[in-house]
Amino acid sequence: MATKLKNSCNIGRLIIVLVLALCSAGMMMTYRWTSDELDSYVPARADAEYVLSSMSDNLSAGNYIMNKDVYGDIDVLDMQEEYYAFGLIRKYMDCAVFDEDGELLTTGVDSKRAEQLKDEETEYYAFRVKYTFSGSGDISGIQVSGSALTPEQEYDLETQFLESAGEYYYTYMDEESIQNRTIIYGMTQESLEEYMSTIDYPEPGTWDIVYTDFYSRFMTFFIIIAAAAMLLPFVKVVGERKGKIFRAPFEAAVFGIFIGFGCVDACGNMVYHTIKGGLIRSRIHALNTLADLAVNFLVWMAVGALIYWGFTCLRCIFTMGRSYWRERTLTVRIIRWIKGDSSFVKEIKEFVRKQYDALLHLDFRSRTNRKILKLVIANFVILVVISCFWFYGIFALILYSVCLFLFLRKFTNDLRKRYSLLLQSTNQLADGRLDIPIEGDMGMFNPVKDELKKIQAGFKKAVEEEVKNERMKTELVTNVSHDLRTPLTAIITYIDLLKNEKDEEKRREYVGVLERKSLRLKVLIEDLFEISKAASKNVVLHFMKVDIVDLLKQVGLENDSKIKSANLEFRWKLPEHKLVMWLDSEKTYRIFENLIVNITKYAMPHTRVYIEMKELENQVHISMKNVSAQELNFNVDEITDRFVRGDSSRNTEGSGLGLAIAKSFTELQHGTLKISTEADLFKADIMLPKTEPPEEDVEQP
């Protein structure tokens, strides 16, 4: 059994070696194609565009010579040493310098040749280039034309000549001497062909192999070896490679693949030298060829083996699953080693957690420039480190992109969870579920959560207010019907009695009752109209200058009889000076009257009532305090509503609108009326603002 297993392993190794050998031999068979591509590259360079583009530096330097020639300031020896190339080109072309008016400045050029150079439409020249210099001595334009060039070639050459001219201009040119100059070069077709025949094109070098399909063929070789490493184990004879060498860590396998892939330039150099003269040089040509073939074959076998080994090691990712990353990665081993120092790991985790949490809780209401700057700097540092890997930086960039993708995926998942909490809260509000608290950490949506809480509180308050209004409407109907029905019933009853009563004394008594009930009905209806107009803001206010101290005293005097009949002792604490304010005197009088009448109805007899007025900086504070005859068990927030009365049994006469009217008239004048209680103490606080009258109403001195 052991012998059979051993034979099977040997057959598997033989198949792998055979695959590598076939791939290596295949690469060596493509050398002829690479050689042909290199040979065809040289004639391709010998076209007119290539030759003319190689003149760009020489003609840019020639502008310096041409301009110096105009002034006769030419050192022939210096020209031969420094500008030999331009001197050679000048023999095959016409060239001249012109001023801004087109006058010829170069000596030794006849007028006919000068006109041919200036003619932009001429077909005489196969190649013509025109340099134009502005009044400041800068290059203002370069024009390339000629019968040997296509428009596309002309454009490409103009771009190259302009770039080259800029470099030479700042090195050699004298700005003052070349102002408003035009330098034109022209080469006929015959001269161009003659010049091209003098050029000695060098043999292609090692780097010229990039112009062939060698790299494409290397990638094919790489892919075939990688595919073999992945697929051959499915062949029963080959099976899975289980030796120690194939249990290398993930990082080592990836590094081996990188090394194998990075051998492309070295292999290209080997192929070039093999094609152009051989790697091994000796006197026996046959031995040279055989040695070259052996070296090339062994190199390709080694590169293929390295690639095969790397992908075979990585193949365990698919067979081992998650356990591969725990058992075959150096990173995990290092992390396990670091975990030995728990405090160090905790500090790193805590730092990363804080940064991530800060990113999740980014508050867009505040300035986020510092956080964004940190992210940009961190990303910049990472990219700088990656760029230090040169060619292998692409793989580091791929790894960084994968890590960035995983981070962004986690970040967006966390954002999505928090966003779902936000949507859940908004759906609760939309369904009218206002009692369910809005809870949970919503990250950067926490400001929105706070606003939703405010909206929830506002909705809840609005709903409670609406419920209260509905309840008040029901009570309004009940109270109005009761308060209207009581005097009406009395009126109807006494009218019936009056009809059948013969006694004059009783008839007068009945008429008196009818008068009182009708007056009560009138007051009730008038109060209803008043509060209705006040609630609908239809009350017309007539503002004027009012001495509020005198007005309050007047209300007290006119209600003195009611005060005395209620057995109350009023204590007044008012300013001794006049306090003139811009108010509606009638509505203000009604406010004071309703409050004082309310005191006479509900205050405990034989007690003191305190009325105090204080002048503040921007307003006047008026307070009225009395001891209630009945227990104050009502809601102070509702006592100023319509038809709400302190005596729920409704034993006292009144419409229940007195405080509501007082509050409405106060608010119409931009003031406030606040009712408060403490035990049996009833207190009303009025705040009236000091408003200035309009300018047209101010008295002129």
MARFIFI-524223 format. One record per residue (C-alpha): residue number from 0; residue in three letters; x, y, z. Coordinates in steps of 0.2 Angstrom, whole numbers. Each point is the difference from the previous one (the first is absolute). Layout:
# MARFIFI-524223
- NUM,ALA,X,Y,Z
...
***
This chain:
# MARFIFI-524223
- 0,MET,0,0,0
- 1,ALA,14,12,5
- 2,THR,9,-4,-17
- 3,LYS,-15,3,-10
- 4,LEU,-2,17,9
- 5,LYS,18,4,-3
- 6,ASN,-2,-4,-18
- 7,SER,-15,11,-1
- 8,CYS,10,15,8
- 9,ASN,14,-2,-12
- 10,ILE,-12,0,-15
- 11,GLY,-8,16,6
- 12,ARG,17,8,2
- 13,LEU,4,-5,-18
- 14,ILE,-15,7,-7
- 15,ILE,3,17,9
- 16,VAL,18,0,-7
- 17,LEU,-7,-4,-17
- 18,VAL,-12,14,0
- 19,LEU,13,12,6
- 20,ALA,12,-6,-14
- 21,LEU,-13,2,-13
- 22,CYS,-4,18,5
- 23,SER,19,4,1
- 24,ALA,3,-8,-18
- 25,GLY,-16,10,-6
- 26,MET,8,16,6
- 27,MET,16,-4,-9
- 28,MET,-9,-4,-16
- 29,THR,-6,18,0
- 30,TYR,17,7,-1
- 31,ARG,-1,1,-19
- 32,TRP,-15,11,1
- 33,THR,8,12,12
- 34,SER,16,0,-11
- 35,ASP,-11,5,-15
- 36,GLU,-9,13,9
- 37,LEU,16,8,6
- 38,ASP,7,0,-18
- 39,SER,-16,8,-7
- 40,TYR,1,13,14
- 41,VAL,16,8,-8
- 42,PRO,-8,4,-18
- 43,ALA,-15,7,9
- 44,ARG,10,13,8
- 45,ALA,8,6,-17
- 46,ASP,-16,9,-5
- 47,ALA,-1,19,-3
- 48,GLU,-10,4,16
- 49,TYR,13,-9,10
- 50,VAL,15,9,-8
- 51,LEU,-9,17,1
- 52,SER,-5,-2,18
- 53,SER,19,-4,4
- 54,MET,4,18,-7
- 55,SER,-10,9,13
- 56,ASP,14,3,13
- 57,ASN,13,4,-14
- 58,LEU,-12,13,-8
- 59,SER,-4,8,17
- 60,ALA,19,2,3
- 61,GLY,2,6,-18
- 62,ASN,-11,15,4
- 63,TYR,14,6,11
- 64,ILE,12,-2,-14
- 65,MET,-11,8,-13
- 66,ASN,-3,15,11
- 67,LYS,18,2,4
- 68,ASP,4,-1,-18
- 69,VAL,-11,16,-3
- 70,TYR,12,10,11
- 71,GLY,16,-8,-6
- 72,ASP,4,-6,17
- 73,ILE,4,-18,-4
- 74,ASP,14,-10,7
- 75,VAL,3,-13,-14
- 76,LEU,11,-11,11
- 77,ASP,-14,0,14
- 78,MET,-13,-4,-13
- 79,GLN,9,-15,-7
- 80,GLU,3,-7,18
- 81,GLU,-17,5,8
- 82,TYR,-12,0,-15
- 83,TYR,8,-13,-11
- 84,ALA,-17,-9,-3
- 85,PHE,-9,16,-6
- 86,GLY,15,4,-11
- 87,LEU,-3,-17,-9
- 88,ILE,-19,3,-1
- 89,ARG,3,17,-7
- 90,LYS,9,-6,-15
- 91,TYR,-16,-9,-6
- 92,MET,-13,14,3
- 93,ASP,-3,18,-4
- 94,CYS,-2,12,16
- 95,ALA,-1,18,3
- 96,VAL,-5,13,13
- 97,PHE,-13,14,-4
- 98,ASP,-5,16,10
- 99,GLU,-18,4,5
- 100,ASP,-3,8,-17
- 101,GLY,6,-15,-9
- 102,GLU,17,7,-6
- 103,LEU,14,-12,-2
- 104,LEU,14,1,13
- 105,THR,10,-15,-4
- 106,THR,15,3,-12
- 107,GLY,4,-12,-14
- 108,VAL,-19,-4,-4
- 109,ASP,-6,6,-17
- 110,SER,-17,9,-1
- 111,LYS,-9,-14,-9
- 112,ARG,5,-13,13
- 113,ALA,-6,12,13
- 114,GLU,-17,2,-8
- 115,GLN,-1,-19,-1
- 116,LEU,3,-2,18
- 117,LYS,-13,13,5
- 118,ASP,-13,-7,-12
- 119,GLU,-11,-11,12
- 120,GLU,-10,-8,-15
- 121,THR,16,-6,-9
- 122,GLU,2,-18,-5
- 123,TYR,18,3,-3
- 124,TYR,5,-6,17
- 125,ALA,-3,-18,6
- 126,PHE,3,7,18
- 127,ARG,-2,18,6
- 128,VAL,1,6,18
- 129,LYS,-3,18,5
- 130,TYR,5,7,17
- 131,THR,-8,17,5
- 132,PHE,6,11,14
- 133,SER,-10,14,8
- 134,GLY,4,18,5
- 135,SER,6,-7,17
- 136,GLY,11,-13,-7
- 137,ASP,-11,-15,4
- 138,ILE,-5,-13,-12
- 139,SER,-17,4,-6
- 140,GLY,-3,-14,-12
- 141,ILE,7,-15,-10
- 142,GLN,-7,-5,-17
- 143,VAL,5,-17,-8
- 144,SER,-5,-4,-18
- 145,GLY,6,-8,-16
- 146,SER,-5,-12,-14
- 147,ALA,7,-15,8
- 148,LEU,-11,1,16
- 149,THR,-18,-3,3
- 150,PRO,-10,12,11
- 151,GLU,1,-12,15
- 152,GLN,19,-1,-2
- 153,GLU,1,19,-1
- 154,TYR,-10,2,16
- 155,ASP,11,-13,9
- 156,LEU,16,8,-5
- 157,GLU,-6,17,5
- 158,THR,-3,-6,17
- 159,GLN,17,-8,2
- 160,PHE,9,15,-8
- 161,LEU,-9,12,12
- 162,GLU,5,-10,15
- 163,SER,18,-2,-6
- 164,ALA,1,19,-4
- 165,GLY,-6,5,17
- 166,GLU,14,-10,8
- 167,TYR,14,7,-11
- 168,TYR,-7,18,1
- 169,TYR,3,2,18
- 170,THR,17,-7,-1
- 171,TYR,8,9,-15
- 172,MET,-11,14,-7
- 173,ASP,3,19,3
- 174,GLU,-18,7,2
- 175,GLU,5,18,-6
- 176,SER,9,-6,-16
- 177,ILE,-13,-11,-6
- 178,GLN,-15,11,2
- 179,ASN,-13,1,-14
- 180,ARG,10,-13,-10
- 181,THR,-6,-14,-11
- 182,ILE,12,-15,-4
- 183,ILE,-5,-12,-14
- 184,TYR,8,-16,-5
- 185,GLY,-5,-10,-16
- 186,MET,6,-17,-8
- 187,THR,-5,-6,-17
- 188,GLN,-5,-18,-3
- 189,GLU,17,-4,-8
- 190,SER,10,8,14
- 191,LEU,-11,-10,13
- 192,GLU,4,-16,-9
- 193,GLU,18,4,-1
- 194,TYR,1,4,18
- 195,MET,-9,-16,5
- 196,SER,12,-10,-10
- 197,THR,14,7,11
- 198,ILE,-8,-5,17
- 199,ASP,8,-16,8
- 200,TYR,-14,-8,9
- 201,PRO,7,-10,15
- 202,GLU,-4,-18,3
- 203,PRO,-15,-2,12
- 204,GLY,5,-2,18
- 205,THR,-6,-10,15
- 206,TRP,-14,12,4
- 207,ASP,-6,-1,-18
- 208,ILE,-8,-17,4
- 209,VAL,-14,10,8
- 210,TYR,-6,4,-18
- 211,THR,-3,-19,-3
- 212,ASP,-13,-12,6
- 213,PHE,12,-8,12
- 214,TYR,-9,7,16
- 215,SER,-17,-7,-7
- 216,ARG,8,-17,-3
- 217,PHE,8,0,18
- 218,MET,-18,4,7
- 219,THR,-6,-15,-9
- 220,PHE,14,-11,7
- 221,PHE,-5,7,17
- 222,ILE,-18,-4,-2
- 223,ILE,2,-17,-6
- 224,ILE,12,-5,14
- 225,ALA,-13,8,13
- 226,ALA,-14,-10,-8
- 227,ALA,10,-16,0
- 228,ALA,4,3,19
- 229,MET,-19,2,3
- 230,LEU,-7,-14,-11
- 231,LEU,13,-14,0
- 232,PRO,-4,-6,18
- 233,PHE,-17,-5,-7
- 234,VAL,9,-13,-11
- 235,LYS,0,-15,11
- 236,VAL,17,-6,-5
- 237,VAL,7,17,5
- 238,GLY,-10,3,16
- 239,GLU,2,14,13
- 240,ARG,18,5,4
- 241,LYS,2,-3,19
- 242,GLY,19,2,3
- 243,LYS,6,12,12
- 244,ILE,6,12,-14
- 245,PHE,-18,2,-5
- 246,ARG,-5,5,17
- 247,ALA,8,17,-1
- 248,PRO,-8,15,8
- 249,PHE,-12,11,-10
- 250,GLU,12,14,0
- 251,ALA,15,-10,-6
- 252,ALA,-11,-8,-14
- 253,VAL,-6,18,-6
- 254,PHE,18,6,1
- 255,GLY,6,-15,-11
- 256,ILE,-13,4,-13
- 257,PHE,5,18,0
- 258,ILE,19,-5,-2
- 259,GLY,-5,-11,-15
- 260,PHE,-11,13,-8
- 261,GLY,14,13,3
- 262,CYS,13,-11,-9
- 263,VAL,-8,6,-17
- 264,ASP,13,14,-2
- 265,ALA,14,-12,4
- 266,CYS,-7,-13,-12
- 267,GLY,-2,13,-14
- 268,ASN,18,5,2
- 269,MET,5,-19,-1
- 270,VAL,-11,-2,-16
- 271,TYR,8,16,-8
- 272,HIS,18,-6,3
- 273,THR,-5,-18,-6
- 274,ILE,-7,7,-16
- 275,LYS,14,13,-4
- 276,GLY,16,-9,4
- 277,GLY,-2,-13,13
- 278,LEU,2,-1,19
- 279,ILE,15,-12,0
- 280,ARG,15,5,-11
- 281,SER,13,-12,-5
- 282,ARG,10,-5,-16
- 283,ILE,-12,-15,-4
- 284,HIS,-16,7,-7
- 285,ALA,-10,-16,3
- 286,LEU,5,0,18
- 287,ASN,-6,18,2
- 288,THR,-17,-4,-7
- 289,LEU,-2,-16,11
- 290,ALA,5,10,15
- 291,ASP,-12,14,-4
- 292,LEU,-14,-12,-2
- 293,ALA,4,-9,16
- 294,VAL,1,16,10
- 295,ASN,-16,7,-7
- 296,PHE,-9,-16,3
- 297,LEU,6,-1,18
- 298,VAL,-5,18,3
- 299,TRP,-17,-3,-7
- 300,MET,-2,-16,11
- 301,ALA,5,10,15
- 302,VAL,-12,14,-3
- 303,GLY,-14,-12,-4
- 304,ALA,4,-10,16
- 305,LEU,-1,15,11
- 306,ILE,-17,5,-7
- 307,TYR,-6,-17,1
- 308,TRP,6,-2,18
- 309,GLY,-8,17,5
- 310,PHE,-17,-4,-8
- 311,THR,0,-18,7
- 312,CYS,2,7,18
- 313,LEU,-14,12,-3
- 314,ARG,-11,-13,-7
- 315,CYS,-3,-6,18
- 316,ILE,-10,15,3
- 317,PHE,-14,-9,-9
- 318,THR,3,-17,8
- 319,MET,3,5,18
- 320,GLY,-13,14,1
- 321,ARG,1,11,15
- 322,SER,13,-11,9
- 323,TYR,12,6,-13
- 324,TRP,1,17,6
- 325,ARG,3,-6,18
- 326,GLU,13,-12,-4
- 327,ARG,9,6,-16
- 328,THR,2,19,3
- 329,LEU,14,9,8
- 330,THR,-11,14,4
- 331,VAL,-11,-10,11
- 332,ARG,15,-8,9
- 333,ILE,7,18,3
- 334,ILE,-17,5,7
- 335,ARG,0,-15,11
- 336,TRP,17,5,6
- 337,ILE,-5,18,4
- 338,LYS,-15,-6,9
- 339,GLY,11,-6,13
- 340,ASP,2,18,6
- 341,SER,-19,3,3
- 342,SER,2,18,6
- 343,PHE,9,5,-17
- 344,VAL,-14,-8,-10
- 345,LYS,-14,8,11
- 346,GLU,8,17,-3
- 347,ILE,1,-3,-19
- 348,LYS,-18,-6,0
- 349,GLU,-6,14,11
- 350,PHE,8,13,-12
- 351,VAL,-7,-8,-15
- 352,ARG,-17,-1,8
- 353,LYS,0,18,5
- 354,GLN,5,6,-17
- 355,TYR,-13,-11,-9
- 356,ASP,-13,6,13
- 357,ALA,4,18,-3
- 358,LEU,-2,-3,-19
- 359,LEU,-17,-8,3
- 360,HIS,-5,14,11
- 361,LEU,6,14,-11
- 362,ASP,-11,16,3
- 363,PHE,-3,9,-16
- 364,ARG,-6,15,10
- 365,SER,17,4,6
- 366,ARG,16,3,-9
- 367,THR,6,-17,-7
- 368,ASN,16,7,-8
- 369,ARG,12,-8,13
- 370,LYS,-7,-17,-1
- 371,ILE,0,0,-20
- 372,LEU,18,7,1
- 373,LYS,5,-15,11
- 374,LEU,-8,-12,-12
- 375,VAL,9,8,-15
- 376,ILE,17,0,8
- 377,ALA,-2,-18,6
- 378,ASN,-5,-5,-18
- 379,PHE,15,10,-7
- 380,VAL,12,-8,12
- 381,ILE,-6,-17,-5
- 382,LEU,2,4,-19
- 383,VAL,17,7,3
- 384,VAL,5,-17,8
- 385,ILE,-8,-10,-14
- 386,SER,9,11,-13
- 387,CYS,17,-5,8
- 388,PHE,-3,-18,-6
- 389,TRP,3,5,-18
- 390,PHE,-6,-14,-12
- 391,TYR,-7,-10,15
- 392,GLY,-10,15,6
- 393,ILE,-14,-5,-12
- 394,PHE,-3,-16,11
- 395,ALA,2,10,16
- 396,LEU,-13,12,-8
- 397,ILE,-12,-15,-4
- 398,LEU,2,-5,18
- 399,TYR,-3,17,7
- 400,SER,-16,1,-12
- 401,VAL,-6,-16,7
- 402,CYS,2,6,18
- 403,LEU,-8,17,-4
- 404,PHE,-15,-9,-8
- 405,LEU,-2,-11,16
- 406,PHE,1,15,11
- 407,LEU,-12,10,-11
- 408,ARG,-12,-15,-1
- 409,LYS,0,-1,19
- 410,PHE,-2,19,2
- 411,THR,-15,0,-12
- 412,ASN,-8,-15,8
- 413,ASP,1,9,17
- 414,LEU,-7,16,-8
- 415,ARG,-14,-10,-8
- 416,LYS,-4,-8,17
- 417,ARG,-1,17,8
- 418,TYR,-10,7,-14
- 419,SER,-12,-14,2
- 420,LEU,-2,5,18
- 421,LEU,-4,18,-6
- 422,LEU,-13,-6,-13
- 423,GLN,-8,-11,14
- 424,SER,-2,16,11
- 425,THR,-7,10,-15
- 426,ASN,-12,-14,-4
- 427,GLN,-6,0,18
- 428,LEU,-3,19,-1
- 429,ALA,-9,-3,-16
- 430,ASP,-11,-13,8
- 431,GLY,-4,12,14
- 432,ARG,9,-11,13
- 433,LEU,5,15,10
- 434,ASP,2,-9,17
- 435,ILE,14,-12,-6
- 436,PRO,17,8,5
- 437,ILE,13,3,-14
- 438,GLU,15,-10,6
- 439,GLY,16,-8,-7
- 440,ASP,17,7,-6
- 441,MET,-2,7,-17
- 442,GLY,18,6,-3
- 443,MET,1,15,-11
- 444,PHE,-19,0,-1
- 445,ASN,-1,4,19
- 446,PRO,-4,19,-4
- 447,VAL,-14,-6,-11
- 448,LYS,-6,-11,15
- 449,ASP,0,15,12
- 450,GLU,-10,10,-13
- 451,LEU,-12,-15,-1
- 452,LYS,-2,0,19
- 453,LYS,-5,19,-1
- 454,ILE,-12,-4,-14
- 455,GLN,-7,-14,10
- 456,ALA,-2,11,15
- 457,GLY,-8,13,-11
- 458,PHE,-12,-12,-8
- 459,LYS,-4,-7,18
- 460,LYS,-3,18,6
- 461,ALA,-11,4,-15
- 462,VAL,-10,-16,2
- 463,GLU,-2,4,19
- 464,GLU,-5,17,-5
- 465,GLU,-13,-6,-13
- 466,VAL,-7,-12,13
- 467,LYS,-1,14,12
- 468,ASN,-9,11,-12
- 469,GLU,-12,-14,-5
- 470,ARG,-4,-2,19
- 471,MET,-2,19,2
- 472,LYS,-11,0,-15
- 473,THR,-11,-13,8
- 474,GLU,0,10,16
- 475,LEU,-3,16,-9
- 476,VAL,-16,-8,-8
- 477,THR,-6,-6,17
- 478,ASN,4,16,10
- 479,VAL,-7,11,-13
- 480,SER,-16,-10,-1
- 481,HIS,-1,0,19
- 482,ASP,4,18,2
- 483,LEU,-12,6,-14
- 484,ARG,-14,-12,5
- 485,THR,0,5,19
- 486,PRO,-5,19,-3
- 487,LEU,-11,-5,-15
- 488,THR,-10,-13,10
- 489,ALA,-2,13,14
- 490,ILE,-6,13,-13
- 491,ILE,-12,-12,-7
- 492,THR,-7,-5,17
- 493,TYR,-2,18,6
- 494,ILE,-8,5,-16
- 495,ASP,-13,-14,3
- 496,LEU,-3,6,18
- 497,LEU,-1,18,-6
- 498,LYS,-14,-5,-12
- 499,ASN,-11,-7,14
- 500,GLU,5,11,14
- 501,LYS,-13,14,5
- 502,ASP,10,7,16
- 503,GLU,10,15,-6
- 504,GLU,12,-2,14
- 505,LYS,5,-18,-6
- 506,ARG,-1,6,-18
- 507,ARG,14,13,4
- 508,GLU,10,-13,9
- 509,TYR,-2,-12,-16
- 510,VAL,5,15,-11
- 511,GLY,16,3,10
- 512,VAL,5,-18,-1
- 513,LEU,-3,0,-18
- 514,GLU,11,15,-2
- 515,ARG,14,-8,10
- 516,LYS,0,-16,-10
- 517,SER,-1,9,-16
- 518,LEU,15,11,5
- 519,ARG,9,-16,5
- 520,LEU,-4,-7,-17
- 521,LYS,6,16,-9
- 522,VAL,17,0,10
- 523,LEU,2,-19,-4
- 524,ILE,-3,3,-19
- 525,GLU,11,15,0
- 526,ASP,14,-9,8
- 527,LEU,-2,-14,-13
- 528,PHE,2,13,-14
- 529,GLU,15,7,9
- 530,ILE,9,-16,2
- 531,SER,-5,-6,-17
- 532,LYS,7,16,-8
- 533,ALA,16,-1,11
- 534,ALA,3,-18,-5
- 535,SER,-2,4,-19
- 536,LYS,11,15,2
- 537,ASN,-14,11,-7
- 538,VAL,1,12,15
- 539,VAL,4,18,-6
- 540,LEU,12,8,12
- 541,HIS,0,19,3
- 542,PHE,17,4,7
- 543,MET,3,16,9
- 544,LYS,10,7,14
- 545,VAL,-7,-6,17
- 546,ASP,5,3,18
- 547,ILE,-1,-18,5
- 548,VAL,1,5,19
- 549,ASP,-15,12,-1
- 550,LEU,-9,-13,-11
- 551,LEU,2,-14,14
- 552,LYS,-5,12,13
- 553,GLN,-16,4,-10
- 554,VAL,-4,-18,-1
- 555,GLY,1,-2,18
- 556,LEU,-11,15,4
- 557,GLU,-14,-5,-12
- 558,ASN,0,-18,8
- 559,ASP,1,7,18
- 560,SER,-18,-6,3
- 561,LYS,4,-17,-5
- 562,ILE,16,0,11
- 563,LYS,-9,6,15
- 564,SER,-15,-13,-2
- 565,ALA,13,-14,-1
- 566,ASN,8,6,16
- 567,LEU,17,1,-7
- 568,GLU,14,12,5
- 569,PHE,10,6,-15
- 570,ARG,19,5,2
- 571,TRP,6,10,-14
- 572,LYS,19,2,-4
- 573,LEU,1,11,-15
- 574,PRO,13,12,-7
- 575,GLU,-3,18,6
- 576,HIS,4,7,-17
- 577,LYS,-9,-1,-16
- 578,LEU,4,-15,-11
- 579,VAL,-5,3,-18
- 580,MET,0,-14,-12
- 581,TRP,-6,-3,-18
- 582,LEU,-15,-11,3
- 583,ASP,-18,-2,-5
- 584,SER,-9,8,16
- 585,GLU,-16,-9,-2
- 586,LYS,7,-18,-2
- 587,THR,13,4,14
- 588,TYR,-15,6,11
- 589,ARG,-9,-16,-4
- 590,ILE,15,-11,6
- 591,PHE,1,9,17
- 592,GLU,-18,0,2
- 593,ASN,-2,-19,-3
- 594,LEU,14,-4,12
- 595,ILE,-7,11,14
- 596,VAL,-18,-7,-3
- 597,ASN,7,-17,0
- 598,ILE,8,3,17
- 599,THR,-16,7,7
- 600,LYS,-9,-16,-5
- 601,TYR,13,-13,6
- 602,ALA,10,8,14
- 603,MET,-3,-5,18
- 604,PRO,-10,14,9
- 605,HIS,9,10,13
- 606,THR,17,-3,-8
- 607,ARG,13,12,-7
- 608,VAL,3,2,-19
- 609,TYR,17,6,-6
- 610,ILE,1,10,-16
- 611,GLU,18,5,-5
- 612,MET,7,9,-15
- 613,LYS,19,0,-4
- 614,GLU,8,9,-14
- 615,LEU,14,-10,-8
- 616,GLU,13,5,-14
- 617,ASN,-11,-6,-15
- 618,GLN,-16,-4,8
- 619,VAL,-12,2,14
- 620,HIS,-5,-14,12
- 621,ILE,-17,0,9
- 622,SER,-4,-13,13
- 623,MET,-16,-4,8
- 624,LYS,0,-12,15
- 625,ASN,-15,-6,11
- 626,VAL,-5,-14,11
- 627,SER,-13,-12,-8
- 628,ALA,-16,-4,9
- 629,GLN,0,-17,-8
- 630,GLU,13,-13,-2
- 631,LEU,11,3,-15
- 632,ASN,0,-17,-8
- 633,PHE,-1,6,-19
- 634,ASN,13,-1,-13
- 635,VAL,8,17,-1
- 636,ASP,5,-3,-18
- 637,GLU,-19,-2,-4
- 638,ILE,-8,14,11
- 639,THR,3,13,-13
- 640,ASP,-9,-11,-14
- 641,ARG,-18,4,-5
- 642,PHE,-14,-5,12
- 643,VAL,12,-7,13
- 644,ARG,-5,6,17
- 645,GLY,8,-3,17
- 646,ASP,-16,-6,8
- 647,SER,-4,-16,-9
- 648,SER,-18,0,8
- 649,ARG,-3,17,-9
- 650,ASN,-9,8,15
- 651,THR,7,17,-4
- 652,GLU,-7,11,-14
- 653,GLY,12,2,-15
- 654,SER,3,-5,-17
- 655,GLY,17,-9,3
- 656,LEU,7,11,-13
- 657,GLY,8,14,11
- 658,LEU,17,-7,1
- 659,ALA,0,-6,-18
- 660,ILE,-5,18,-6
- 661,ALA,14,8,11
- 662,LYS,13,-12,-6
- 663,SER,-5,3,-18
- 664,PHE,0,19,1
- 665,THR,17,-1,9
- 666,GLU,7,-10,-14
- 667,LEU,-7,11,-13
- 668,GLN,10,14,7
- 669,HIS,16,-11,0
- 670,GLY,-1,-4,19
- 671,THR,-2,-15,11
- 672,LEU,-12,-6,13
- 673,LYS,5,-14,11
- 674,ILE,-10,-8,14
- 675,SER,8,-9,14
- 676,THR,-5,-7,17
- 677,GLU,8,-5,16
- 678,ALA,-11,-9,13
- 679,ASP,-15,12,1
- 680,LEU,9,15,-7
- 681,PHE,-6,5,-18
- 682,LYS,12,11,-10
- 683,ALA,-2,9,-17
- 684,ASP,16,7,-8
- 685,ILE,-2,12,-15
- 686,MET,15,6,-10
- 687,LEU,-3,14,-12
- 688,PRO,15,6,-11
- 689,LYS,5,18,-2
- 690,THR,-3,3,-19
- 691,GLU,4,16,-8
- 692,PRO,-14,9,-10
- 693,PRO,2,2,-19
- 694,GLU,10,15,-5
- 695,GLU,-15,10,-7
- 696,ASP,-8,-2,17
- 697,VAL,14,7,10
- 698,GLU,-3,18,5
- 699,GLN,11,13,-7
- 700,PRO,8,12,12
***
